[in-house]
Amino acid sequence: MSCTKSIAAEDQNVIEKNYHLQRVGSSARDFLTDENFTSLRIEVQYMPGYEPDAKALLNLKYFLYDHLHKPGGISIVTKEIPSSADSSLTMQEVIGIEKANRTAFTKNKELTVYILYTNGYYIEGQMLGYAYLNTSAVLFGRNLDDNSNKFKKLNRSDLETRVLQHEVCHLLGLVNVGSALQSAHKDDDHGKHCINKQCLMYFLTDTEESPSFLLRKTNPKLDAACLEDLKANGGK
């Protein structure tokens, strides 16, 4: 149920025509610094019944203020869009939904992010979320429901906070996908993740598969190694 499942090869054939159609992590420095963009706008679109948790979005905003240089501010706008007829989606279908509905695009001094909340699952495994392009991420609403507000599960706000921050950190270049390693902490077995089990970027952080994670009273944070990577690439 993590973001570590492989994406089908045909789903990766995205032609890099525009700024927002680049690989994950390629805009890391644009996020972290104010060299090219002084503000950040996050467009969150959700399908009926899967409205984002308000506290989780606020937590994301504070998290980004802690790590990004955006003197012009960080804003989040939400909008409901029609449900998907499919209960499970391929990544190409997710990209198609973004193409049909996204309205905010990077221009002038404002960098934009698109986050989609679907009403179903991902077709290849029970992922909670996935960062799939340089300014795009998806959260799979049905999986969030299945893994929150139940016995031995996190409450929805905490789970959503973890997933949002984890996926956005991939957009910031973690781990070693745009923000270069300053020390040897990449988990080679699970790609773009941190070897530290206590770090937000550990590959199981957003799955709650381990009892040790269930006992955590606070949401995980970036460890010193990941923070060093972001700072070396211009972050706070």
LUMZA-602490 format. One record per residue (C-alpha): residue number from 0; y, x, z. Coordinates in pm, 1 decimal, always signed. Layout:
// LUMZA-602490
NODE   num          Y          X          Z
NODE   NUM          Y          X          Z
...
// end
This chain:
// LUMZA-602490
NODE   num          Y          X          Z
NODE     0       +0.0       +0.0       +0.0
NODE     1     +231.7     +298.8      -38.8
NODE     2     +453.9     +413.1     -321.0
NODE     3     +206.4     +691.3     -398.7
NODE     4      -21.4     +504.9     -638.2
NODE     5      -11.9     +639.8     -992.2
NODE     6     +176.2     +448.8    -1255.7
NODE     7      -17.8     +378.0    -1574.3
NODE     8      +63.0     +622.9    -1854.8
NODE     9     +196.5     +350.4    -2082.6
NODE    10     +439.0     +246.9    -1808.1
NODE    11     +604.3     +590.4    -1814.6
NODE    12     +707.7     +576.2    -2179.3
NODE    13    +1069.7     +496.1    -2101.3
NODE    14    +1310.1     +634.7    -2359.6
NODE    15    +1602.1     +810.9    -2192.5
NODE    16    +1885.2     +650.9    -2389.4
NODE    17    +2136.7     +576.4    -2114.6
NODE    18    +2234.3     +711.8    -1776.4
NODE    19    +2018.0     +460.8    -1587.4
NODE    20    +1705.5     +533.8    -1792.0
NODE    21    +1622.2     +878.3    -1661.3
NODE    22    +1344.8    +1009.9    -1440.5
NODE    23    +1345.1     +959.9    -1064.5
NODE    24    +1552.8    +1226.6     -890.9
NODE    25    +1753.0    +1333.0    -1195.9
NODE    26    +2071.0    +1183.6    -1045.8
NODE    27    +2017.0    +1327.0     -697.8
NODE    28    +2332.1    +1538.2     -694.7
NODE    29    +2537.8    +1249.0     -830.0
NODE    30    +2422.2    +1046.6     -529.4
NODE    31    +2475.3    +1319.4     -273.0
NODE    32    +2815.3    +1452.2     -379.8
NODE    33    +3149.0    +1312.0     -495.2
NODE    34    +3174.0    +1554.4     -785.7
NODE    35    +3119.2    +1285.0    -1050.4
NODE    36    +3110.9     +959.9     -852.6
NODE    37    +3315.4     +874.5     -546.1
NODE    38    +3164.9     +533.6     -467.5
NODE    39    +2823.7     +368.7     -474.4
NODE    40    +2738.3       +8.3     -558.2
NODE    41    +2390.4     -127.3     -481.8
NODE    42    +2285.9     -436.1     -675.5
NODE    43    +1996.6     -611.0     -500.4
NODE    44    +1825.7     -891.6     -687.9
NODE    45    +1549.1    -1100.4     -537.8
NODE    46    +1318.2    -1381.2     -638.7
NODE    47    +1311.8    -1714.8     -452.4
NODE    48    +1151.6    -1685.8     -109.2
NODE    49    +1198.0    -1310.0      -89.9
NODE    50    +1560.6    -1266.1      +10.4
NODE    51    +1622.1     -918.9     +157.2
NODE    52    +1646.6     -883.9     +532.8
NODE    53    +2015.7     -853.2     +623.8
NODE    54    +1955.2     -595.5     +896.3
NODE    55    +1743.8     -381.3     +664.7
NODE    56    +2023.4     -375.3     +407.1
NODE    57    +2276.5     -284.5     +673.7
NODE    58    +2047.3       -7.7     +796.6
NODE    59    +2026.0     +124.6     +441.3
NODE    60    +2404.1     +127.1     +410.0
NODE    61    +2447.6     +322.6     +734.5
NODE    62    +2169.5     +559.6     +630.4
NODE    63    +2344.8     +635.4     +303.1
NODE    64    +2680.8     +688.8     +472.5
NODE    65    +2507.0     +949.7     +689.0
NODE    66    +2384.5    +1149.7     +389.3
NODE    67    +2610.7    +1086.5      +89.5
NODE    68    +2964.8    +1196.3      +11.7
NODE    69    +3113.7     +870.9     -114.0
NODE    70    +3476.8     +851.4       +6.5
NODE    71    +3533.3     +544.1     -211.0
NODE    72    +3275.4     +351.5      -10.7
NODE    73    +2927.0     +203.8      -42.1
NODE    74    +2882.0     -164.2     -122.7
NODE    75    +2576.5     -389.8     -146.9
NODE    76    +2570.5     -714.3     -345.4
NODE    77    +2274.9     -954.3     -354.6
NODE    78    +2176.0    -1221.4     -602.4
NODE    79    +1879.0    -1454.2     -646.7
NODE    80    +1708.0    -1445.5     -986.8
NODE    81    +1426.8    -1661.9    -1129.1
NODE    82    +1070.8    -1611.2    -1007.5
NODE    83     +822.5    -1418.0    -1213.5
NODE    84     +541.0    -1628.7    -1354.3
NODE    85     +296.3    -1344.7    -1290.1
NODE    86     +163.0    -1283.7     -940.5
NODE    87     +112.1     -915.2    -1024.7
NODE    88     +337.2     -697.4    -1237.4
NODE    89     +303.7     -379.1    -1438.7
NODE    90     +583.5     -127.9    -1413.9
NODE    91     +686.8     -210.2    -1769.8
NODE    92     +727.4     -572.1    -1660.5
NODE    93     +939.6     -462.2    -1366.0
NODE    94    +1157.6     -261.6    -1603.2
NODE    95    +1179.8     -567.1    -1828.9
NODE    96    +1300.7     -781.0    -1537.2
NODE    97    +1568.0     -523.9    -1458.5
NODE    98    +1674.5     -510.9    -1823.8
NODE    99    +1708.8     -888.4    -1836.2
NODE   100    +1897.9     -928.0    -1508.4
NODE   101    +2081.3     -612.8    -1404.9
NODE   102    +2458.3     -649.1    -1427.4
NODE   103    +2595.9     -340.5    -1247.3
NODE   104    +2593.5      -10.9    -1435.0
NODE   105    +2731.7     +331.9    -1358.8
NODE   106    +3079.0     +383.1    -1499.8
NODE   107    +3403.5     +561.8    -1422.2
NODE   108    +3373.6     +692.6    -1066.0
NODE   109    +3119.5     +435.9     -943.9
NODE   110    +2748.0     +512.1     -932.5
NODE   111    +2520.9     +207.4     -922.5
NODE   112    +2169.6     +139.6     -798.1
NODE   113    +1940.5     -151.5     -884.6
NODE   114    +1685.3     -274.3     -629.5
NODE   115    +1449.6     -558.4     -719.8
NODE   116    +1250.5     -773.2     -475.9
NODE   117     +963.5     -941.2     -660.1
NODE   118     +762.1    -1248.3     -561.5
NODE   119     +427.7    -1076.8     -615.3
NODE   120     +226.4     -757.4     -614.7
NODE   121     +199.2     -448.6     -832.0
NODE   122      -95.4     -464.5    -1070.5
NODE   123     -237.9     -124.0     -969.5
NODE   124     -289.7     -141.2     -596.3
NODE   125     -106.5     -288.1     -301.9
NODE   126     +217.6      -92.5     -308.8
NODE   127     +510.5     -190.6      -90.7
NODE   128     +771.9      -25.0     -306.8
NODE   129     +833.5     +220.0     -587.7
NODE   130    +1128.4     +421.8     -715.9
NODE   131    +1072.6     +419.1    -1090.7
NODE   132    +1394.0     +540.8    -1258.2
NODE   133    +1690.8     +750.3    -1151.6
NODE   134    +1885.0     +450.8    -1017.6
NODE   135    +1610.7     +189.6     -986.7
NODE   136    +1355.0      +84.6     -726.1
NODE   137    +1136.8     -218.7     -663.8
NODE   138     +997.7     -375.9     -346.4
NODE   139     +694.6     -599.5     -380.3
NODE   140     +773.4     -905.8     -170.8
NODE   141     +421.6    -1038.6     -130.8
NODE   142     +304.2     -705.5       +8.6
NODE   143     +596.6     -695.5     +249.8
NODE   144     +495.2    -1040.0     +374.1
NODE   145     +129.9     -939.8     +408.2
NODE   146     +220.8     -634.9     +615.8
NODE   147     +485.4     -766.2     +854.2
NODE   148     +536.8    -1022.0    +1132.0
NODE   149     +165.8    -1025.6    +1211.7
NODE   150      -57.2     -889.3    +1488.1
NODE   151      -45.6     -508.2    +1487.5
NODE   152     +211.1     -513.0    +1208.8
NODE   153     +580.2     -426.1    +1212.0
NODE   154     +843.1     -694.9    +1212.5
NODE   155     +987.7     -761.5     +867.3
NODE   156    +1320.9     -595.5     +939.1
NODE   157    +1166.5     -265.7    +1048.4
NODE   158     +913.2     -251.9     +765.5
NODE   159    +1175.3     -331.8     +503.5
NODE   160    +1409.1      -70.2     +650.7
NODE   161    +1143.1     +196.7     +613.3
NODE   162    +1048.5     +101.7     +260.1
NODE   163    +1409.7      +78.9     +139.1
NODE   164    +1508.5     +413.5     +287.1
NODE   165    +1189.2     +582.7     +167.7
NODE   166    +1233.0     +467.7     -191.9
NODE   167    +1604.3     +548.2     -202.0
NODE   168    +1526.6     +897.7      -75.2
NODE   169    +1317.7     +950.8     -386.7
NODE   170    +1633.6     +869.6     -584.2
NODE   171    +1807.4    +1138.0     -375.6
NODE   172    +1553.9    +1388.7     -504.3
NODE   173    +1295.1    +1396.9     -226.9
NODE   174    +1055.4    +1561.9     -223.3
NODE   175    +1122.6    +1830.7     -485.7
NODE   176    +1204.8    +1583.0     -764.1
NODE   177    +1575.8    +1660.8     -792.1
NODE   178    +1666.3    +1818.8     -460.7
NODE   179    +1495.7    +2156.6     -461.4
NODE   180    +1271.6    +2266.1     -177.6
NODE   181    +1437.8    +2493.1      +75.7
NODE   182    +1104.8    +2545.2     +253.4
NODE   183     +737.5    +2474.9     +186.5
NODE   184     +703.3    +2113.8     +301.5
NODE   185     +591.8    +1921.2       -8.7
NODE   186     +259.7    +1737.7      +15.7
NODE   187      +91.6    +1857.6     -303.9
NODE   188     -193.4    +1609.3     -263.3
NODE   189      +36.6    +1307.4     -268.3
NODE   190     +328.8    +1415.8     -485.5
NODE   191     +700.7    +1386.0     -397.1
NODE   192     +625.0    +1344.4      -25.5
NODE   193     +660.6    +1552.1     +291.4
NODE   194     +372.4    +1703.8     +485.7
NODE   195     +530.7    +1613.0     +821.2
NODE   196     +362.0    +1298.1     +956.8
NODE   197     +674.6    +1212.0    +1157.7
NODE   198     +907.4    +1226.5     +856.9
NODE   199    +1039.1     +925.3     +666.5
NODE   200     +905.6    +1088.5     +350.4
NODE   201     +545.3    +1118.5     +469.2
NODE   202     +327.1     +933.4     +220.3
NODE   203     +192.4     +683.5     +475.2
NODE   204     +527.3     +603.4     +633.2
NODE   205     +560.5     +268.1     +455.8
NODE   206     +194.5     +162.7     +478.7
NODE   207     +126.2     +130.7     +851.9
NODE   208     -234.5     +232.5     +787.7
NODE   209     -246.7     +467.0    +1085.3
NODE   210     -247.4     +340.2    +1446.7
NODE   211       -5.3     +618.3    +1539.8
NODE   212     +255.4     +460.6    +1314.9
NODE   213     +202.9     +119.0    +1469.5
NODE   214     +298.2     +256.7    +1809.8
NODE   215     +632.8     +394.2    +1695.3
NODE   216     +922.2     +221.0    +1867.6
NODE   217    +1183.8     +357.8    +1628.5
NODE   218    +1191.2     +384.7    +1252.7
NODE   219    +1107.0     +731.2    +1117.5
NODE   220    +1386.3     +963.3    +1011.6
NODE   221    +1409.5    +1251.3     +769.4
NODE   222    +1282.6    +1571.0     +926.6
NODE   223    +1473.6    +1900.1     +930.2
NODE   224    +1309.6    +2024.6     +608.9
NODE   225    +1403.3    +1716.5     +405.7
NODE   226    +1756.3    +1718.0     +549.2
NODE   227    +1792.1    +2081.8     +449.5
NODE   228    +1692.6    +1993.9      +91.6
NODE   229    +1958.6    +1721.7      +72.9
NODE   230    +2229.4    +1943.1     +222.5
NODE   231    +2147.4    +2225.4      -19.5
NODE   232    +2200.1    +1979.4     -305.4
NODE   233    +2539.9    +1871.7     -175.4
NODE   234    +2452.0    +1606.2      +83.6
NODE   235    +2592.1    +1579.5     +433.8
// end
